[in-house]
Amino acid sequence: MKDLKKMRENSLSSFLSIANKHLEEEDLSSIHPITESINYLDRITESIWNILRTSSNGISSFHEVSKDEKEEVKELRKSATNLMELIADSDKFPDLLEKARSEKKTKNLEKIKQNIYKSQMKRIKKGDSKLKSSVSYFVIIDELVDINDNLLSLAEELSVAIPWTEKKKIELQSKSLLALKTEEKKKKK
């Protein structure tokens, strides 16, 4: 976890120093989606850390999790895994953005979480689940919902950041080529 936080700090610091060196003042106001994307990645990392800490601290009580509870965790975990795979595969990025927008419209993550909470409270009342294991379970559900929500928000930010980055990359390459050609002309004279 410390390594991930250090990598994030280094990447943000490196990005900002490069941006400061190469971008015009009006461009600096346009980098907000990129810094927001990095912040969403940080929140996702923090959620993963919280899941690991919660499950390892409550490992004895978490062994008592029912089949239904495991299925609910699996569903949220699978959703997060699918979103992460779409983010990692740049060819599928348009699919990710479409999914992010449709997910936000058709599946409200908070509603899913509330349904899981209601189901868990019913299991506790029936005696099918214990309150001690439910505390860890609720923390993990919250974190998985947060991961999904942050992945969807990351997709929205990347939909702006990626085209802007590509445009800036082309502009900077053009400026570099122009500078090289100018330098070559000076050397020839």
C-alpha positions as CSV (number, residue, x, y, z in Angstrom):
1,M,0.0,0.0,0.0
2,K,2.8,2.4,0.9
3,D,4.4,1.6,-2.5
4,L,1.1,2.4,-4.3
5,K,0.8,5.7,-2.5
6,K,4.4,6.6,-3.2
7,M,3.9,5.7,-6.9
8,R,0.8,7.9,-7.0
9,E,2.6,10.8,-5.4
10,N,5.6,10.4,-7.8
11,S,3.4,10.1,-10.8
12,L,1.3,13.2,-9.8
13,S,4.5,15.2,-9.0
14,S,6.1,14.1,-12.3
15,F,3.0,14.9,-14.3
16,L,2.7,18.4,-12.7
17,S,6.3,19.2,-13.3
18,I,6.1,18.1,-17.0
19,A,2.8,20.0,-17.3
20,N,4.3,23.1,-15.8
21,K,7.4,22.9,-18.1
22,H,5.6,22.1,-21.4
23,L,2.1,23.5,-21.3
24,E,0.8,27.0,-21.9
25,E,-1.2,28.8,-19.1
26,E,-4.5,28.1,-20.8
27,D,-3.6,24.4,-21.0
28,L,-3.0,24.2,-17.3
29,S,-6.7,24.8,-16.6
30,S,-7.5,21.9,-18.9
31,I,-5.5,19.3,-16.9
32,H,-8.2,19.0,-14.2
33,P,-9.6,15.7,-15.7
34,I,-6.2,14.1,-15.5
35,T,-5.5,15.1,-11.9
36,E,-9.1,13.9,-11.0
37,S,-8.4,10.6,-12.7
38,I,-5.3,10.2,-10.5
39,N,-7.4,11.1,-7.5
40,Y,-10.0,8.4,-8.4
41,L,-7.2,5.9,-8.7
42,D,-6.0,6.9,-5.2
43,R,-9.5,6.4,-3.8
44,I,-9.8,3.0,-5.4
45,T,-6.4,2.0,-3.9
46,E,-7.6,3.2,-0.5
47,S,-10.8,1.2,-0.8
48,I,-8.8,-1.9,-1.7
49,W,-6.5,-1.3,1.3
50,N,-9.6,-1.0,3.6
51,I,-11.0,-4.3,2.2
52,L,-7.7,-6.0,2.9
53,R,-7.4,-4.6,6.4
54,T,-11.0,-5.4,7.3
55,S,-11.0,-8.9,6.0
56,S,-7.6,-9.7,7.7
57,N,-8.7,-8.1,11.0
58,G,-12.0,-9.9,11.0
59,I,-10.8,-13.0,9.4
60,S,-12.2,-15.3,12.1
61,S,-15.6,-13.7,12.0
62,F,-15.6,-13.5,8.2
63,H,-15.3,-17.4,7.9
64,E,-18.9,-17.4,9.0
65,V,-20.2,-15.5,6.0
66,S,-23.1,-17.3,4.4
67,K,-23.4,-18.4,0.8
68,D,-25.8,-15.5,0.0
69,E,-23.4,-13.0,1.5
70,K,-20.6,-14.4,-0.6
71,E,-22.7,-14.1,-3.7
72,E,-23.4,-10.4,-3.0
73,V,-19.7,-9.7,-2.6
74,K,-18.9,-11.7,-5.7
75,E,-21.4,-9.6,-7.7
76,L,-19.9,-6.3,-6.7
77,R,-16.4,-7.6,-7.1
78,K,-17.1,-8.9,-10.6
79,S,-18.6,-5.6,-11.5
80,A,-15.4,-3.8,-10.3
81,T,-13.2,-6.3,-12.1
82,N,-15.0,-5.9,-15.4
83,L,-14.8,-2.1,-15.2
84,M,-11.1,-2.3,-14.3
85,E,-10.5,-4.6,-17.3
86,L,-12.3,-2.1,-19.6
87,I,-10.1,0.7,-18.3
88,A,-7.0,-1.3,-18.9
89,D,-7.9,-2.2,-22.5
90,S,-7.8,1.1,-24.4
91,D,-9.5,-0.5,-27.4
92,K,-12.6,-1.0,-25.2
93,F,-12.6,2.4,-23.7
94,P,-15.7,3.6,-25.6
95,D,-17.5,0.5,-24.2
96,L,-16.3,1.5,-20.7
97,L,-17.7,5.1,-21.1
98,E,-21.0,3.7,-22.4
99,K,-21.2,1.3,-19.5
100,A,-20.3,4.0,-17.0
101,R,-23.0,6.2,-18.3
102,S,-25.6,3.5,-18.5
103,E,-24.7,2.1,-15.1
104,K,-25.1,5.5,-13.5
105,K,-28.6,5.8,-15.1
106,T,-29.9,2.3,-14.8
107,K,-28.1,0.9,-11.7
108,N,-27.8,3.2,-8.8
109,L,-25.0,1.8,-6.7
110,E,-26.4,3.2,-3.6
111,K,-29.7,1.3,-4.3
112,I,-27.7,-1.9,-4.7
113,K,-26.0,-1.3,-1.4
114,Q,-29.3,-0.6,0.4
115,N,-30.8,-3.8,-1.0
116,I,-27.7,-5.8,0.3
117,Y,-28.0,-4.1,3.7
118,K,-31.8,-5.0,3.9
119,S,-31.0,-8.6,3.0
120,Q,-28.3,-8.7,5.6
121,M,-30.5,-7.3,8.3
122,K,-33.2,-10.0,7.4
123,R,-30.5,-12.7,7.7
124,I,-29.4,-11.3,11.1
125,K,-33.0,-11.3,12.4
126,K,-33.6,-14.9,11.2
127,G,-30.3,-16.0,12.8
128,D,-28.7,-16.9,9.5
129,S,-25.9,-14.4,10.0
130,K,-24.2,-13.0,13.1
131,L,-23.8,-9.4,13.8
132,K,-20.0,-9.8,14.5
133,S,-19.4,-11.1,10.9
134,S,-21.8,-8.5,9.5
135,V,-19.7,-5.5,10.6
136,S,-16.8,-6.7,8.4
137,Y,-19.3,-7.6,5.7
138,F,-20.8,-4.1,5.7
139,V,-17.4,-2.5,5.5
140,I,-16.4,-4.6,2.6
141,I,-19.7,-3.9,0.8
142,D,-19.2,-0.2,1.3
143,E,-15.7,-0.3,-0.1
144,L,-16.8,-2.4,-3.1
145,V,-19.6,0.0,-3.9
146,D,-17.0,2.9,-3.5
147,I,-14.6,1.1,-5.9
148,N,-17.4,0.7,-8.5
149,D,-18.5,4.3,-8.1
150,N,-14.9,5.6,-8.4
151,L,-14.3,3.4,-11.5
152,L,-17.4,4.8,-13.1
153,S,-16.3,8.4,-12.3
154,L,-12.8,7.6,-13.5
155,A,-14.3,6.5,-16.9
156,E,-16.1,9.9,-17.1
157,E,-12.8,11.8,-16.4
158,L,-10.8,9.6,-18.8
159,S,-13.3,10.4,-21.6
160,V,-12.1,14.0,-21.4
161,A,-8.5,13.3,-20.3
162,I,-7.5,10.8,-23.0
163,P,-8.5,12.9,-26.1
164,W,-6.9,16.0,-24.5
165,T,-3.7,14.1,-23.8
166,E,-3.6,12.7,-27.3
167,K,-4.1,16.2,-28.7
168,K,-1.3,17.7,-26.5
169,K,1.0,14.8,-27.3
170,I,0.6,15.6,-31.1
171,E,1.1,19.3,-30.4
172,L,4.2,18.8,-28.3
173,Q,5.7,16.4,-30.9
174,S,5.0,19.0,-33.6
175,K,6.8,21.7,-31.5
176,S,9.7,19.3,-30.9
177,L,10.0,18.5,-34.6
178,L,9.8,22.2,-35.5
179,A,12.5,23.0,-32.9
180,L,14.7,20.2,-34.3
181,K,14.3,21.5,-37.9
182,T,15.0,25.0,-36.8
183,E,18.1,23.8,-35.0
184,E,19.3,21.9,-38.1
185,K,18.8,25.0,-40.3
186,K,20.9,27.0,-37.9
187,K,23.7,24.4,-38.0
188,K,23.7,24.4,-41.8
189,K,24.1,28.2,-42.0
